[in-house]
Amino acid sequence: MLKFILQITTTILVLVIPGMVSMDALGSDTAFFSGENWSVGIETPLEYSFFNASDGSRLKTRGIPGGFLLYAQSPWRIGLGLEKYWINLDNQSPAEEEWDAINITMLDLFYTLPVSSSPDISLALGGGIGISEIKGDNADNLEPTTSSQIFFRMIFPMIDVCQVYLSFHRVFSQIKFKDNDTLLEAGGILTSVGMGVEF
């Protein structure tokens, strides 16, 4: 977990530190680390696609995931996020009959790259760490597990101070059974959309 946090922090610093010198010196009107407005946004999950387990099996989803993803960005392009969503399971075997959903909670850190050309579409890069857990009648057989992710978000400007978000998240998650060393592959790709405002 600590290693993952250090990797994310290092990645963001690599992006940020060189840009603390304004790109005006390079003939650009956009400073890489210049002050802008505060912004906040919310997204809703659209789809979650599980990865295959080591034995080739894969969990299947039922319907659209529920929950929310909240973001707040500072004038220095660095932001924090909170994600709390659940993936309803389409159980395919007797062992999974009582599993209702997988709940995932994440805390994120991200950096938004500056816009230097038209169209004014921004790209945010970040990562997160949190907890994944099974919900259902036999959920006590599995342990809540530390999970992590990397993600990028495209930000499309709209009228005035409004923005539209489209995000893609690569989630790393394996939930452990309590009575043995078996791991349930809960990682996958999350797609989400939403809106934000600047102020």
LONUKOL-743068 format. One line per field, with one value per residue: residue number from 1; residue in one letter; chain; x negated, y, z of N, C-alpha, C in turn. Coordinates in nm, 3 decimals, padded with zeros to 5 digits. Example, Ala and Ser with C-alpha at 12.3 -4.5 7.8 and 13.67 -1.06 7.14 Angstrom:
k	c(1, 2)
r	c(A, S)
c	c(A, A)
n_east	c(-01.319, -01.285)
n_north	c(-00.569, -00.225)
n_up	c(00.780, 00.708)
ca_east	c(-01.230, -01.367)
ca_north	c(-00.450, -00.106)
ca_up	c(00.780, 00.714)
c_east	c(-01.320, -01.290)
c_north	c(-00.330, 00.003)
c_up	c(00.780, 00.787)
END
This chain:
k	c(1, 2, 3, 4, 5, 6, 7, 8, 9, 10, 11, 12, 13, 14, 15, 16, 17, 18, 19, 20, 21, 22, 23, 24, 25, 26, 27, 28, 29, 30, 31, 32, 33, 34, 35, 36, 37, 38, 39, 40, 41, 42, 43, 44, 45, 46, 47, 48, 49, 50, 51, 52, 53, 54, 55, 56, 57, 58, 59, 60, 61, 62, 63, 64, 65, 66, 67, 68, 69, 70, 71, 72, 73, 74, 75, 76, 77, 78, 79, 80, 81, 82, 83, 84, 85, 86, 87, 88, 89, 90, 91, 92, 93, 94, 95, 96, 97, 98, 99, 100, 101, 102, 103, 104, 105, 106, 107, 108, 109, 110, 111, 112, 113, 114, 115, 116, 117, 118, 119, 120, 121, 122, 123, 124, 125, 126, 127, 128, 129, 130, 131, 132, 133, 134, 135, 136, 137, 138, 139, 140, 141, 142, 143, 144, 145, 146, 147, 148, 149, 150, 151, 152, 153, 154, 155, 156, 157, 158, 159, 160, 161, 162, 163, 164, 165, 166, 167, 168, 169, 170, 171, 172, 173, 174, 175, 176, 177, 178, 179, 180, 181, 182, 183, 184, 185, 186, 187, 188, 189, 190, 191, 192, 193, 194, 195, 196, 197, 198, 199)
r	c(M, L, K, F, I, L, Q, I, T, T, T, I, L, V, L, V, I, P, G, M, V, S, M, D, A, L, G, S, D, T, A, F, F, S, G, E, N, W, S, V, G, I, E, T, P, L, E, Y, S, F, F, N, A, S, D, G, S, R, L, K, T, R, G, I, P, G, G, F, L, L, Y, A, Q, S, P, W, R, I, G, L, G, L, E, K, Y, W, I, N, L, D, N, Q, S, P, A, E, E, E, W, D, A, I, N, I, T, M, L, D, L, F, Y, T, L, P, V, S, S, S, P, D, I, S, L, A, L, G, G, G, I, G, I, S, E, I, K, G, D, N, A, D, N, L, E, P, T, T, S, S, Q, I, F, F, R, M, I, F, P, M, I, D, V, C, Q, V, Y, L, S, F, H, R, V, F, S, Q, I, K, F, K, D, N, D, T, L, L, E, A, G, G, I, L, T, S, V, G, M, G, V, E, F)
c	c(A, A, A, A, A, A, A, A, A, A, A, A, A, A, A, A, A, A, A, A, A, A, A, A, A, A, A, A, A, A, A, A, A, A, A, A, A, A, A, A, A, A, A, A, A, A, A, A, A, A, A, A, A, A, A, A, A, A, A, A, A, A, A, A, A, A, A, A, A, A, A, A, A, A, A, A, A, A, A, A, A, A, A, A, A, A, A, A, A, A, A, A, A, A, A, A, A, A, A, A, A, A, A, A, A, A, A, A, A, A, A, A, A, A, A, A, A, A, A, A, A, A, A, A, A, A, A, A, A, A, A, A, A, A, A, A, A, A, A, A, A, A, A, A, A, A, A, A, A, A, A, A, A, A, A, A, A, A, A, A, A, A, A, A, A, A, A, A, A, A, A, A, A, A, A, A, A, A, A, A, A, A, A, A, A, A, A, A, A, A, A, A, A, A, A, A, A, A, A)
n_east	c(-00.083, -00.189, -00.394, -00.248, -00.124, -00.351, -00.438, -00.230, -00.243, -00.503, -00.474, -00.293, -00.446, -00.652, -00.520, -00.440, -00.654, -00.850, -00.692, -00.656, -00.796, -00.696, -00.543, -00.550, -00.801, -00.873, -00.734, -00.464, -00.126, -00.021, -00.065, -00.225, -00.191, -00.018, 00.206, 00.558, 00.914, 01.104, 01.257, 01.532, 01.678, 01.900, 01.947, 02.110, 02.115, 02.091, 02.033, 01.888, 01.633, 01.524, 01.200, 01.048, 01.003, 00.725, 00.782, 00.929, 01.198, 01.463, 01.619, 01.958, 02.147, 02.455, 02.681, 02.642, 02.368, 02.400, 02.380, 02.133, 01.886, 01.682, 01.517, 01.268, 01.089, 00.795, 00.676, 00.424, 00.419, 00.403, 00.585, 00.836, 01.021, 01.322, 01.455, 01.734, 01.892, 02.094, 02.103, 02.336, 02.387, 02.417, 02.492, 02.345, 02.296, 02.352, 02.190, 02.179, 02.428, 02.535, 02.406, 02.440, 02.334, 02.034, 01.871, 01.695, 01.469, 01.285, 01.009, 00.879, 00.600, 00.509, 00.386, 00.435, 00.360, 00.241, 00.425, 00.323, 00.388, 00.643, 00.916, 01.036, 00.982, 00.921, 00.699, 00.695, 00.483, 00.442, 00.445, 00.565, 00.653, 00.806, 01.083, 01.220, 01.511, 01.724, 02.078, 02.362, 02.542, 02.352, 02.126, 01.952, 01.763, 01.557, 01.284, 01.269, 01.072, 00.769, 00.756, 00.653, 00.600, 00.550, 00.617, 00.762, 00.907, 01.111, 01.187, 01.437, 01.512, 01.806, 02.084, 02.010, 01.909, 01.931, 01.854, 01.800, 01.741, 01.552, 01.447, 01.199, 01.111, 00.865, 00.890, 00.739, 00.789, 00.829, 01.013, 00.995, 01.067, 01.164, 01.113, 00.918, 00.648, 00.755, 00.822, 01.050, 01.107, 01.160, 01.092, 01.100, 01.226, 01.354, 01.595, 01.703, 01.922, 01.985, 02.043, 01.905, 01.826, 01.674, 01.542)
n_north	c(-00.119, 00.131, 00.151, 00.185, 00.435, 00.598, 00.568, 00.689, 00.953, 01.023, 01.014, 01.226, 01.442, 01.438, 01.529, 01.781, 01.939, 02.009, 02.188, 02.408, 02.622, 02.877, 02.816, 03.028, 03.112, 02.948, 03.034, 02.993, 03.062, 02.939, 02.848, 02.585, 02.534, 02.720, 02.944, 02.878, 02.847, 02.719, 02.397, 02.170, 01.845, 01.578, 01.235, 00.953, 00.598, 00.414, 00.165, -00.147, -00.368, -00.682, -00.833, -01.134, -01.417, -01.611, -01.874, -01.851, -01.794, -01.551, -01.286, -01.176, -00.892, -00.734, -00.532, -00.171, -00.024, 00.124, 00.433, 00.694, 00.937, 01.175, 01.487, 01.735, 02.015, 02.210, 02.554, 02.506, 02.289, 02.041, 01.779, 01.617, 01.316, 01.130, 00.814, 00.606, 00.324, 00.051, -00.278, -00.470, -00.821, -01.085, -01.382, -01.695, -01.950, -02.206, -02.146, -01.874, -01.784, -01.625, -01.386, -01.051, -00.801, -00.616, -00.385, -00.083, 00.149, 00.443, 00.668, 00.942, 01.092, 01.340, 01.500, 01.767, 01.815, 02.106, 02.305, 02.362, 02.409, 02.434, 02.210, 02.298, 02.069, 01.906, 01.686, 01.472, 01.299, 01.031, 00.849, 00.604, 00.473, 00.223, 00.034, -00.286, -00.488, -00.772, -00.792, -00.944, -01.249, -01.445, -01.299, -01.283, -01.475, -01.376, -01.145, -00.790, -00.603, -00.433, -00.211, -00.068, 00.185, 00.324, 00.607, 00.799, 01.110, 01.276, 01.610, 01.810, 02.127, 02.328, 02.553, 02.867, 02.812, 02.542, 02.189, 01.875, 01.539, 01.248, 00.939, 00.683, 00.399, 00.189, -00.072, -00.238, -00.523, -00.786, -01.006, -01.178, -01.509, -01.611, -01.864, -01.990, -01.956, -01.864, -01.632, -01.388, -01.251, -00.922, -00.702, -00.462, -00.269, 00.048, 00.265, 00.599, 00.887, 01.242, 01.572, 01.902, 02.210, 02.535, 02.781)
n_up	c(00.000, 00.087, -00.098, -00.334, -00.289, -00.280, -00.544, -00.692, -00.588, -00.667, -00.946, -00.993, -00.895, -01.076, -01.299, -01.213, -01.097, -01.303, -01.440, -01.280, -01.350, -01.554, -01.871, -02.032, -02.085, -02.283, -02.492, -02.475, -02.382, -02.168, -01.839, -01.673, -01.408, -01.305, -01.130, -01.117, -01.129, -00.849, -00.858, -00.859, -00.881, -00.984, -01.050, -01.204, -01.199, -01.504, -01.619, -01.523, -01.577, -01.506, -01.452, -01.581, -01.369, -01.237, -01.303, -01.529, -01.496, -01.446, -01.275, -01.317, -01.404, -01.299, -01.436, -01.410, -01.236, -00.907, -00.715, -00.647, -00.755, -00.631, -00.681, -00.611, -00.708, -00.676, -00.730, -00.825, -00.984, -00.866, -00.719, -00.508, -00.453, -00.381, -00.392, -00.401, -00.464, -00.594, -00.733, -00.873, -00.865, -01.101, -01.026, -01.100, -01.013, -00.758, -00.537, -00.540, -00.489, -00.286, -00.293, -00.321, -00.408, -00.489, -00.297, -00.336, -00.211, -00.249, -00.206, -00.376, -00.552, -00.776, -01.079, -01.300, -01.629, -01.803, -02.040, -02.364, -02.623, -02.879, -02.941, -02.609, -02.426, -02.131, -01.947, -01.679, -01.458, -01.231, -00.916, -00.678, -00.353, -00.148, -00.018, -00.085, -00.069, -00.020, -00.038, 00.104, 00.198, 00.269, 00.313, 00.524, 00.492, 00.348, 00.342, 00.388, 00.162, 00.085, -00.185, -00.502, -00.757, -01.088, -01.292, -01.561, -01.660, -01.885, -01.957, -02.065, -02.178, -02.122, -02.154, -02.007, -01.682, -01.663, -01.689, -01.856, -01.764, -01.843, -01.745, -01.695, -01.517, -01.385, -01.189, -00.918, -00.745, -00.520, -00.343, -00.039, 00.074, 00.402, 00.516, 00.368, 00.127, -00.107, -00.367, -00.471, -00.777, -00.813, -00.949, -01.222, -01.502, -01.469, -01.598, -01.603, -01.591, -01.571, -01.427, -01.374, -01.198, -01.207, -00.981)
ca_east	c(00.000, -00.279, -00.465, -00.157, -00.109, -00.474, -00.441, -00.137, -00.298, -00.618, -00.425, -00.237, -00.555, -00.725, -00.441, -00.420, -00.775, -00.906, -00.603, -00.649, -00.846, -00.591, -00.572, -00.564, -00.940, -00.886, -00.650, -00.326, -00.047, 00.032, -00.162, -00.199, -00.156, 00.037, 00.332, 00.683, 01.027, 01.142, 01.364, 01.586, 01.755, 01.955, 01.966, 02.184, 02.061, 02.165, 02.006, 01.773, 01.600, 01.428, 01.092, 01.046, 00.922, 00.614, 00.836, 01.008, 01.334, 01.480, 01.746, 02.043, 02.225, 02.600, 02.724, 02.545, 02.321, 02.456, 02.285, 02.090, 01.745, 01.673, 01.384, 01.244, 00.957, 00.745, 00.628, 00.291, 00.443, 00.398, 00.716, 00.868, 01.148, 01.381, 01.539, 01.807, 01.985, 02.112, 02.126, 02.428, 02.335, 02.504, 02.431, 02.347, 02.271, 02.407, 02.102, 02.197, 02.572, 02.575, 02.329, 02.525, 02.259, 01.901, 01.864, 01.560, 01.451, 01.151, 00.963, 00.797, 00.515, 00.492, 00.331, 00.492, 00.265, 00.291, 00.470, 00.232, 00.435, 00.787, 01.021, 00.991, 01.011, 00.817, 00.679, 00.650, 00.421, 00.435, 00.453, 00.640, 00.640, 00.927, 01.127, 01.323, 01.572, 01.843, 02.202, 02.454, 02.566, 02.231, 02.014, 01.859, 01.659, 01.452, 01.230, 01.249, 00.936, 00.715, 00.756, 00.590, 00.639, 00.500, 00.728, 00.754, 01.037, 01.117, 01.272, 01.485, 01.578, 01.939, 02.112, 01.966, 01.817, 01.967, 01.767, 01.846, 01.632, 01.555, 01.334, 01.169, 01.036, 00.812, 00.898, 00.666, 00.858, 00.848, 01.074, 00.948, 01.152, 01.108, 01.075, 00.808, 00.574, 00.818, 00.848, 01.158, 01.065, 01.261, 01.040, 01.163, 01.227, 01.472, 01.620, 01.799, 01.945, 02.040, 02.033, 01.837, 01.836, 01.564, 01.586)
ca_north	c(00.000, 00.245, 00.157, 00.240, 00.578, 00.663, 00.569, 00.792, 01.083, 01.049, 01.043, 01.361, 01.537, 01.442, 01.614, 01.915, 02.016, 02.078, 02.292, 02.520, 02.733, 02.905, 02.785, 03.152, 03.121, 02.867, 03.092, 02.951, 03.147, 02.855, 02.807, 02.446, 02.528, 02.851, 02.942, 02.883, 02.846, 02.596, 02.326, 02.050, 01.767, 01.450, 01.139, 00.832, 00.485, 00.368, 00.024, -00.209, -00.495, -00.757, -00.906, -01.279, -01.474, -01.696, -01.998, -01.819, -01.754, -01.407, -01.241, -01.107, -00.785, -00.731, -00.394, -00.063, 00.001, 00.239, 00.506, 00.826, 00.974, 01.318, 01.545, 01.877, 02.051, 02.339, 02.638, 02.460, 02.173, 01.919, 01.757, 01.499, 01.255, 01.026, 00.726, 00.504, 00.264, -00.093, -00.352, -00.581, -00.943, -01.183, -01.505, -01.801, -02.082, -02.216, -02.082, -01.730, -01.757, -01.528, -01.264, -00.949, -00.694, -00.579, -00.242, -00.029, 00.286, 00.489, 00.806, 00.967, 01.208, 01.354, 01.625, 01.800, 01.876, 02.232, 02.311, 02.448, 02.425, 02.417, 02.240, 02.306, 01.945, 01.878, 01.547, 01.453, 01.170, 01.012, 00.715, 00.599, 00.355, 00.209, -00.096, -00.362, -00.590, -00.841, -00.776, -01.055, -01.334, -01.518, -01.207, -01.303, -01.571, -01.304, -01.032, -00.663, -00.605, -00.308, -00.204, 00.052, 00.212, 00.437, 00.651, 00.927, 01.173, 01.380, 01.719, 01.884, 02.252, 02.361, 02.695, 02.936, 02.744, 02.400, 02.093, 01.736, 01.446, 01.107, 00.879, 00.541, 00.359, 00.052, -00.107, -00.357, -00.570, -00.929, -01.026, -01.306, -01.593, -01.620, -01.999, -02.040, -01.851, -01.836, -01.491, -01.358, -01.139, -00.817, -00.591, -00.444, -00.136, 00.128, 00.382, 00.686, 01.019, 01.337, 01.715, 01.981, 02.355, 02.615, 02.901)
ca_up	c(00.000, 00.093, -00.226, -00.434, -00.260, -00.323, -00.690, -00.739, -00.551, -00.754, -01.081, -00.995, -00.880, -01.204, -01.388, -01.161, -01.067, -01.420, -01.487, -01.188, -01.431, -01.653, -02.009, -02.107, -02.127, -02.403, -02.595, -02.458, -02.292, -02.061, -01.738, -01.635, -01.266, -01.274, -01.057, -01.192, -01.038, -00.783, -00.927, -00.795, -00.976, -00.942, -01.159, -01.173, -01.275, -01.621, -01.646, -01.459, -01.643, -01.424, -01.517, -01.564, -01.262, -01.285, -01.359, -01.646, -01.462, -01.430, -01.219, -01.412, -01.344, -01.324, -01.444, -01.403, -01.099, -00.837, -00.633, -00.691, -00.751, -00.604, -00.702, -00.583, -00.761, -00.631, -00.839, -00.868, -01.068, -00.786, -00.661, -00.429, -00.488, -00.299, -00.472, -00.325, -00.558, -00.579, -00.856, -00.851, -00.925, -01.164, -00.977, -01.200, -00.954, -00.622, -00.439, -00.545, -00.486, -00.187, -00.308, -00.382, -00.473, -00.440, -00.265, -00.347, -00.163, -00.285, -00.192, -00.493, -00.570, -00.921, -01.132, -01.429, -01.721, -01.857, -02.178, -02.440, -02.760, -02.898, -02.844, -02.471, -02.354, -02.032, -01.908, -01.541, -01.429, -01.087, -00.858, -00.554, -00.268, -00.068, 00.033, -00.158, 00.015, -00.069, 00.038, 00.083, 00.314, 00.311, 00.300, 00.636, 00.451, 00.277, 00.416, 00.317, 00.110, 00.032, -00.331, -00.556, -00.894, -01.163, -01.377, -01.629, -01.679, -01.986, -01.912, -02.181, -02.135, -02.174, -02.141, -01.885, -01.592, -01.654, -01.756, -01.863, -01.734, -01.885, -01.674, -01.708, -01.399, -01.384, -01.047, -00.875, -00.625, -00.501, -00.212, 00.014, 00.159, 00.537, 00.557, 00.286, 00.056, -00.236, -00.393, -00.564, -00.862, -00.818, -01.027, -01.351, -01.561, -01.440, -01.680, -01.536, -01.652, -01.476, -01.456, -01.274, -01.210, -01.154, -00.908)
c_east	c(-00.087, -00.353, -00.377, -00.139, -00.232, -00.484, -00.351, -00.192, -00.414, -00.574, -00.372, -00.346, -00.636, -00.652, -00.443, -00.548, -00.835, -00.819, -00.588, -00.712, -00.744, -00.637, -00.572, -00.706, -00.965, -00.795, -00.505, -00.255, 00.004, -00.078, -00.125, -00.151, -00.101, 00.169, 00.452, 00.795, 01.032, 01.249, 01.407, 01.670, 01.804, 01.975, 02.051, 02.127, 02.152, 02.153, 01.884, 01.753, 01.492, 01.320, 01.109, 00.959, 00.815, 00.663, 00.924, 01.150, 01.342, 01.616, 01.825, 02.129, 02.372, 02.645, 02.608, 02.499, 02.389, 02.348, 02.247, 01.938, 01.740, 01.530, 01.383, 01.101, 00.920, 00.703, 00.492, 00.298, 00.434, 00.534, 00.727, 01.004, 01.193, 01.476, 01.606, 01.913, 01.992, 02.146, 02.216, 02.382, 02.445, 02.445, 02.453, 02.328, 02.328, 02.322, 02.123, 02.342, 02.610, 02.490, 02.413, 02.444, 02.119, 01.902, 01.718, 01.561, 01.306, 01.131, 00.861, 00.710, 00.490, 00.433, 00.388, 00.391, 00.325, 00.334, 00.381, 00.277, 00.586, 00.812, 00.971, 01.034, 00.894, 00.812, 00.625, 00.597, 00.412, 00.440, 00.528, 00.614, 00.762, 00.954, 01.231, 01.379, 01.697, 01.961, 02.297, 02.461, 02.441, 02.107, 01.911, 01.747, 01.542, 01.410, 01.230, 01.100, 00.895, 00.707, 00.689, 00.636, 00.552, 00.613, 00.688, 00.894, 01.024, 01.222, 01.308, 01.556, 01.715, 01.960, 02.064, 01.869, 01.845, 01.872, 01.835, 01.726, 01.659, 01.429, 01.323, 01.074, 00.992, 00.798, 00.824, 00.728, 00.872, 00.895, 01.044, 01.056, 01.085, 01.053, 00.964, 00.741, 00.632, 00.848, 00.958, 01.117, 01.179, 01.214, 01.108, 01.148, 01.360, 01.479, 01.726, 01.809, 02.003, 02.022, 01.962, 01.859, 01.710, 01.620, 01.465)
c_north	c(00.125, 00.263, 00.220, 00.390, 00.654, 00.672, 00.678, 00.931, 01.120, 01.086, 01.185, 01.466, 01.550, 01.531, 01.760, 01.996, 02.082, 02.194, 02.409, 02.643, 02.756, 02.871, 02.910, 03.168, 03.041, 02.917, 03.050, 03.044, 03.070, 02.814, 02.668, 02.437, 02.663, 02.837, 02.950, 02.890, 02.714, 02.528, 02.205, 01.976, 01.637, 01.363, 01.023, 00.717, 00.446, 00.217, -00.021, -00.345, -00.566, -00.819, -01.055, -01.318, -01.565, -01.827, -01.975, -01.777, -01.602, -01.377, -01.165, -01.005, -00.797, -00.584, -00.295, -00.045, 00.123, 00.311, 00.640, 00.838, 01.125, 01.367, 01.691, 01.909, 02.192, 02.425, 02.596, 02.325, 02.039, 01.901, 01.627, 01.445, 01.152, 00.946, 00.623, 00.447, 00.114, -00.153, -00.469, -00.703, -01.029, -01.320, -01.621, -01.941, -02.085, -02.145, -01.931, -01.688, -01.643, -01.400, -01.162, -00.849, -00.685, -00.428, -00.196, 00.116, 00.326, 00.635, 00.831, 01.092, 01.220, 01.490, 01.646, 01.872, 02.005, 02.219, 02.407, 02.470, 02.407, 02.286, 02.227, 02.184, 01.915, 01.729, 01.542, 01.312, 01.152, 00.866, 00.721, 00.471, 00.347, 00.066, -00.156, -00.468, -00.647, -00.811, -00.890, -01.144, -01.408, -01.431, -01.224, -01.401, -01.505, -01.180, -00.905, -00.648, -00.467, -00.315, -00.075, 00.071, 00.320, 00.479, 00.775, 00.977, 01.281, 01.483, 01.805, 02.011, 02.266, 02.510, 02.746, 02.849, 02.595, 02.312, 01.957, 01.645, 01.309, 01.041, 00.730, 00.502, 00.213, 00.013, -00.238, -00.405, -00.722, -00.953, -01.168, -01.377, -01.611, -01.758, -02.060, -01.924, -01.818, -01.687, -01.477, -01.235, -01.038, -00.695, -00.581, -00.301, -00.069, 00.246, 00.468, 00.819, 01.113, 01.480, 01.786, 02.130, 02.419, 02.735, 02.973)
c_up	c(00.000, -00.038, -00.333, -00.414, -00.307, -00.475, -00.746, -00.710, -00.641, -00.894, -01.091, -00.981, -01.007, -01.304, -01.344, -01.152, -01.190, -01.467, -01.392, -01.250, -01.541, -01.793, -02.095, -02.159, -02.253, -02.514, -02.586, -02.362, -02.173, -01.966, -01.689, -01.492, -01.222, -01.202, -01.151, -01.090, -00.960, -00.868, -00.846, -00.897, -00.916, -01.066, -01.109, -01.256, -01.391, -01.639, -01.567, -01.523, -01.563, -01.512, -01.496, -01.445, -01.322, -01.346, -01.482, -01.619, -01.444, -01.370, -01.325, -01.339, -01.380, -01.321, -01.437, -01.259, -01.039, -00.758, -00.694, -00.683, -00.738, -00.623, -00.661, -00.627, -00.717, -00.751, -00.894, -00.940, -00.993, -00.718, -00.583, -00.472, -00.387, -00.387, -00.381, -00.419, -00.535, -00.714, -00.822, -00.929, -00.984, -01.132, -01.073, -01.142, -00.813, -00.518, -00.433, -00.522, -00.393, -00.192, -00.384, -00.465, -00.416, -00.419, -00.271, -00.300, -00.189, -00.247, -00.302, -00.478, -00.720, -00.956, -01.271, -01.515, -01.778, -02.002, -02.255, -02.583, -02.764, -02.972, -02.700, -02.390, -02.261, -02.000, -01.766, -01.524, -01.279, -01.045, -00.727, -00.478, -00.177, -00.029, -00.061, -00.065, -00.050, 00.023, 00.002, 00.206, 00.361, 00.301, 00.412, 00.600, 00.379, 00.355, 00.330, 00.282, 00.061, -00.120, -00.375, -00.701, -00.955, -01.256, -01.455, -01.659, -01.786, -01.945, -02.033, -02.134, -02.199, -02.158, -02.005, -01.805, -01.580, -01.736, -01.758, -01.845, -01.798, -01.831, -01.700, -01.595, -01.414, -01.237, -01.021, -00.744, -00.627, -00.358, -00.163, 00.096, 00.295, 00.569, 00.472, 00.215, -00.080, -00.248, -00.497, -00.645, -00.876, -00.895, -01.162, -01.400, -01.531, -01.537, -01.611, -01.610, -01.547, -01.522, -01.342, -01.299, -01.152, -01.080, -00.852)
END
